[in-house]
Amino acid sequence: MTGIERRLARTFGDDAPVALGTGWISGVLAVFLGVLAVGAVLCLNFPALLTAPELRAVYPMGVIRGLIQAGIVVGFACGFLSTLLRRRKALGIAGMGLAAVATLLGGAAVPVETPVPVAPHLGLDWFLLSVFLWSLLFVPLERTAPLRPEQGVFRREWTTDLGWFFASHVTVQALSLVIMWPAVALAPRLAVPAWQGVVATLPLVVQFALVLVVADLTQYWLHRAFHEVPLLWRFHRVHHSSTVIDWLAGSRLHLVDVVVTRGLVLVPLSVAGFAPSAIYAYLTFVSLHAVFIHANFAPRVAGLERVLVMPHFHHWHHAAEPEAVNRNYAVHLPWLDRIFGTAYEPRRWPTRYGLADDPAPAGVLAQLAWPFRPTRN
């Protein structure tokens, strides 16, 4: 348990039940919605600083304002319900307090003068939108059919993984610029116009399938290099330091790992001349699928697992058991590991995860600096 988790436990925890009807779920929901509402209202107040121009251009503002207002109202109501049901009132009071702060900051009615100036910014809106959508999708999924029912949403080191999720989303502008640079620099020099012309004639669904193959073939070898080249492993071991695996654990990725992998994957896609819509469809797919394969999700579909990576396959990639080390590199297509001899697919699930003999330091900042520390002899 991290220091932040201990402080949260002291502030909000008690020995009362957490089942439905005890005020626990309504209290947690109140705080969750309250935090999102405060963040969203801050984005309305400071759009040039806190929001991404690419997202501002496509937001249906009527819907966004309606969601913010609903979050404030529902958050306050859930907080009030929690104070009625629960002996300890901290969760409910915090939820109502956050709803009140969002309202005092102007609520959903904060006017936004357009056009918003384009300036260096943080992607707080991208973080809030992502955490809302992924929580809405994956928390119920994991609670409905969990691999490990005893593993709750607030499991060990959840704040560390949420911190990585925050860091990778809020720094979206800087990361995007660096990630795009290899493709922008190399694609014009490596492109073959005749080949690009052939690719351009293919139906979009065929292009998407080819993008998936090309991207995952590139990722396979990059991923393998991050495991087998000691210098690269120093960064990638951050991802493998999670001892508890769920949808949020997939966010624990060192920023150097993110930049190198995503940047180099985009190079062959740009060189080949795939349509932007096919690449955007792939980016949408990978953002969902890469989270799903880490999920605490038990159901298996044998036929599907032959062609698409599922949680069982990727959980073995994170296993601390010796026979599973440096296996299952593919992110999407497990048959790549079968072709290259790195597949490991026992019927059972792993019993433990993480780095057996090299535990990571606690916290995002310490893990961000970890690869640069001298190794112990």
C-alpha positions in Angstrom: 0.0 0.0 0.0 1.4 3.4 -1.0 1.5 6.4 1.3 -1.4 8.0 -0.6 -3.5 4.9 -0.2 -2.8 4.8 3.6 -3.9 8.4 3.9 -7.1 7.7 1.9 -7.8 4.6 4.1 -7.4 6.7 7.2 -9.7 9.4 5.9 -12.4 7.4 4.3 -12.0 3.8 5.5 -13.8 2.0 8.3 -14.7 -1.6 9.1 -18.3 -1.3 7.9 -19.6 -3.5 5.1 -19.2 -2.2 1.5 -22.0 -4.1 -0.2 -24.9 -2.4 -2.0 -27.1 -0.5 0.4 -24.4 0.4 2.9 -23.6 3.8 1.5 -20.1 2.7 0.3 -20.9 2.6 -3.4 -22.9 5.8 -3.4 -20.1 7.5 -1.4 -17.4 6.4 -3.8 -19.5 7.4 -6.8 -20.1 10.8 -5.2 -16.4 11.4 -4.9 -15.7 10.1 -8.4 -18.3 12.3 -10.0 -17.3 15.2 -7.8 -13.7 15.0 -8.9 -14.7 14.8 -12.6 -17.1 17.7 -12.2 -14.5 20.0 -10.6 -11.9 19.0 -13.3 -14.5 19.6 -16.1 -15.5 23.0 -14.8 -11.8 24.0 -14.5 -11.5 23.0 -18.2 -14.4 25.4 -19.0 -12.7 28.2 -17.0 -9.2 27.7 -18.5 -9.8 26.0 -21.9 -6.5 27.3 -23.5 -4.4 25.8 -20.7 -6.3 22.6 -19.8 -7.9 21.3 -23.1 -6.6 19.8 -26.3 -7.4 21.9 -29.4 -8.1 18.6 -31.4 -10.8 17.6 -28.9 -12.3 21.1 -28.6 -13.0 21.1 -32.3 -15.3 18.0 -32.0 -16.9 18.4 -28.6 -20.8 18.6 -28.7 -20.8 21.3 -26.1 -24.5 20.9 -25.4 -23.9 17.3 -24.4 -20.7 18.1 -22.5 -22.5 20.7 -20.4 -25.4 18.4 -19.8 -22.9 15.7 -18.6 -21.2 18.2 -16.3 -24.5 19.3 -14.7 -25.6 15.7 -14.3 -22.4 14.8 -12.6 -22.8 17.7 -10.2 -26.4 16.8 -9.3 -25.9 13.0 -9.2 -22.7 13.4 -7.3 -24.3 15.6 -4.6 -27.3 13.2 -4.4 -25.1 10.2 -4.0 -23.1 12.0 -1.3 -26.2 12.8 0.6 -27.4 9.2 0.3 -24.1 8.0 1.6 -24.3 10.2 4.7 -27.7 8.7 5.5 -26.6 5.1 5.1 -23.1 5.1 6.4 -21.9 5.5 10.0 -18.8 7.3 8.9 -19.8 10.3 6.8 -16.4 11.2 5.2 -17.2 9.9 1.7 -20.6 11.5 1.5 -19.4 14.8 2.8 -16.4 14.8 0.4 -18.7 14.0 -2.5 -21.2 16.8 -1.6 -18.3 19.2 -1.0 -16.8 18.5 -4.5 -20.2 19.1 -6.1 -20.5 22.4 -4.2 -17.0 23.4 -5.4 -17.8 22.6 -9.0 -21.0 24.7 -8.6 -19.1 27.7 -7.0 -16.6 27.6 -9.9 -19.5 28.3 -12.3 -20.8 24.8 -13.0 -21.8 23.7 -16.4 -22.8 27.3 -17.4 -19.3 28.7 -17.5 -19.1 30.7 -20.8 -16.3 29.8 -23.2 -15.2 32.5 -25.6 -14.3 31.1 -29.0 -12.1 30.7 -30.8 -10.0 29.5 -28.0 -6.3 30.6 -28.5 -4.0 27.8 -29.5 -1.2 27.6 -26.9 0.9 25.1 -24.9 -1.6 23.1 -22.9 -2.3 20.2 -20.7 -4.8 17.5 -21.7 -6.9 17.5 -18.5 -10.0 17.1 -20.7 -8.5 14.0 -22.3 -7.7 12.5 -18.9 -11.2 13.2 -17.5 -13.0 11.9 -20.6 -10.8 8.7 -20.7 -11.1 7.9 -17.0 -14.9 8.4 -17.2 -15.4 6.2 -20.2 -12.9 3.5 -19.2 -14.3 3.3 -15.7 -17.8 3.1 -17.1 -16.8 0.2 -19.3 -14.2 -1.8 -17.4 -15.3 -1.5 -13.7 -18.7 -3.2 -14.4 -17.0 -5.7 -16.7 -14.5 -6.7 -14.0 -17.2 -6.8 -11.3 -19.5 -8.9 -13.4 -17.1 -11.7 -14.4 -13.8 -11.2 -12.4 -10.9 -13.6 -12.6 -10.2 -12.8 -8.9 -13.4 -11.8 -7.1 -11.4 -10.8 -4.0 -9.5 -8.2 -6.0 -11.5 -4.9 -5.6 -11.4 -1.8 -7.6 -9.2 -0.1 -5.0 -6.6 -2.9 -4.9 -3.0 -2.5 -3.9 -1.1 0.4 -5.8 -4.2 1.6 -7.6 -3.1 5.2 -7.0 0.2 4.6 -8.7 -1.4 3.2 -11.8 -4.0 6.0 -11.8 -1.0 8.4 -11.5 0.5 6.9 -14.7 -2.9 7.1 -16.4 -3.0 10.8 -15.5 0.6 11.5 -16.6 0.2 9.9 -20.0 -3.1 11.7 -20.7 -2.3 15.2 -19.3 1.0 15.3 -21.2 -0.7 14.4 -24.5 0.6 17.5 -26.4 4.2 16.9 -25.6 3.9 13.1 -26.1 2.1 13.5 -29.4 4.7 15.8 -30.8 7.6 13.4 -30.0 5.6 10.3 -31.0 4.8 11.8 -34.4 8.3 13.0 -35.2 9.8 9.7 -36.5 6.9 9.2 -38.9 7.0 12.8 -40.1 10.8 12.7 -40.6 11.1 9.3 -42.2 7.9 8.6 -44.1 8.7 11.0 -47.0 12.1 9.5 -47.5 11.1 5.9 -47.3 7.8 6.0 -49.1 7.3 4.2 -52.4 4.6 6.0 -54.4 3.7 3.0 -56.5 3.1 0.9 -53.4 1.1 3.7 -51.7 -1.1 3.9 -54.8 -2.0 0.2 -54.5 -2.7 0.6 -50.8 -5.0 3.6 -51.5 -7.2 1.5 -53.8 -8.0 -1.1 -51.1 -11.3 -1.0 -49.2 -11.1 0.6 -45.7 -11.8 -2.7 -43.9 -8.9 -4.4 -45.8 -6.6 -1.5 -44.9 -7.6 -1.7 -41.3 -6.8 -5.5 -41.2 -3.4 -4.8 -42.8 -2.8 -1.9 -40.4 -3.4 -4.3 -37.6 -1.0 -6.9 -38.9 1.8 -4.3 -39.8 1.4 -2.5 -36.5 1.5 -5.7 -34.3 4.4 -7.2 -36.3 6.3 -4.0 -35.6 5.2 -4.0 -31.9 6.1 -7.6 -31.5 9.8 -7.0 -32.3 9.9 -3.7 -30.4 8.3 -5.3 -27.4 10.7 -8.2 -27.7 13.6 -5.8 -27.8 12.4 -4.0 -24.7 12.6 -7.3 -22.9 15.8 -8.6 -24.3 18.0 -5.5 -24.6 19.1 -4.6 -21.1 19.1 -0.8 -21.7 15.5 -0.9 -23.0 14.4 -3.4 -20.3 15.3 -0.7 -17.6 12.3 1.3 -19.0 9.9 -1.6 -19.8 10.3 -3.2 -16.4 8.2 -0.4 -15.0 5.2 -1.9 -16.8 6.0 -5.3 -15.4 6.4 -4.1 -11.8 2.6 -4.3 -11.2 1.9 -7.2 -8.9 -1.8 -6.9 -9.4 -3.3 -6.9 -12.9 -6.5 -5.2 -14.0 -7.6 -2.7 -16.6 -5.8 0.2 -14.8 -2.5 -1.7 -14.6 -2.0 -1.4 -18.3 -1.4 2.4 -17.8 1.9 1.7 -15.9 4.2 2.5 -18.8 7.3 4.6 -18.6 7.0 7.6 -20.9 10.2 6.6 -22.8 8.6 3.2 -23.5 5.5 4.9 -24.7 7.3 7.4 -27.0 9.7 4.8 -28.6 7.1 2.1 -29.2 4.2 4.3 -30.5 6.6 6.5 -32.5 8.2 3.6 -34.3 4.9 1.8 -34.9 3.6 4.8 -36.8 6.6 4.8 -39.2 5.6 1.7 -41.3 2.0 2.7 -41.2 2.9 6.1 -42.7 5.4 4.7 -45.2 2.8 2.2 -46.5 0.3 5.0 -47.2 -2.7 3.7 -45.3 -5.6 6.1 -45.3 -5.8 8.3 -42.2 -9.2 6.8 -41.4 -7.8 3.3 -41.3 -5.0 4.5 -38.9 -7.5 6.4 -36.7 -9.6 3.2 -36.6 -6.6 1.2 -35.5 -5.6 3.8 -32.8 -9.2 3.6 -31.5 -9.0 -0.2 -31.4 -5.6 -0.3 -29.7 -6.6 2.2 -27.0 -9.5 -0.1 -26.1 -7.9 -3.5 -26.7 -4.6 -2.7 -24.9 -6.7 -1.9 -21.7 -8.9 -4.9 -22.0 -6.1 -7.5 -22.2 -5.0 -6.4 -18.7 -8.5 -6.7 -17.2 -9.4 -8.8 -14.2 -11.7 -10.7 -16.5 -12.2 -14.5 -16.4 -14.4 -15.6 -19.4 -12.5 -17.3 -22.3 -13.5 -17.9 -25.9 -11.3 -20.6 -27.4 -11.9 -19.8 -31.0 -11.4 -16.1 -30.6 -8.2 -16.6 -28.6 -6.6 -18.4 -31.6 -6.6 -15.1 -33.6 -6.9 -12.3 -31.0 -5.0 -11.7 -27.8 -7.3 -12.0 -24.8 -6.7 -11.4 -21.0 -5.5 -15.0 -20.5 -2.8 -14.7 -23.1 -1.5 -11.4 -21.9 -1.8 -12.2 -18.2 0.8 -14.8 -18.8 3.1 -12.2 -20.3 3.0 -10.4 -16.9 3.4 -13.6 -14.8 6.3 -13.8 -12.4 6.5 -17.6 -12.9 9.9 -18.5 -14.5 8.4 -20.5 -17.4 6.5 -17.4 -18.6 9.3 -14.9 -18.7 9.9 -13.3 -22.1 6.8 -14.9 -23.6 3.6 -13.6 -25.4 5.0 -10.4 -26.9 2.1 -9.8 -29.3 -0.4 -7.1 -28.3 -3.2 -8.1 -30.7 -2.3 -11.2 -32.7 -1.2 -14.2 -30.7 -0.3 -16.2 -33.8 2.8 -14.0 -34.1 4.2 -15.5 -31.0 3.3 -19.0 -32.3 5.2 -18.3 -35.5 8.3 -16.9 -33.7 8.3 -19.5 -31.0 7.5 -17.3 -28.0 3.9 -18.4 -27.2 3.1 -19.7 -23.8 -0.5 -20.8 -23.4 -1.2 -23.2 -20.5 -4.8 -23.8 -19.6 -4.5 -22.4 -16.1 -4.0 -18.7 -15.1 -0.9 -17.3 -13.5 -0.7 -17.4 -9.7 1.5 -14.3 -9.3 2.6 -11.2 -11.3 5.4 -8.7 -11.3 9.2 -8.7 -10.9 10.1 -11.6 -8.7 13.6 -10.4 -7.7 13.6 -6.7 -8.7 10.7 -4.8 -7.0 10.0 -1.3 -8.2 10.1 1.8 -6.0 6.7 3.1 -4.9 5.0 6.0 -6.7 5.0 7.5 -10.2 7.9 9.9 -9.7 10.2 7.2 -8.2 9.3 4.8 -11.0 9.9 7.5 -13.6 13.4 8.0 -12.3 14.0 4.3 -11.7 15.6 3.5 -15.1 18.2 6.2 -14.7 19.5 4.9 -11.4 22.7 3.0 -11.3 22.2 -0.8 -11.2 23.2 -2.7 -8.1 26.1 -5.1 -8.6 
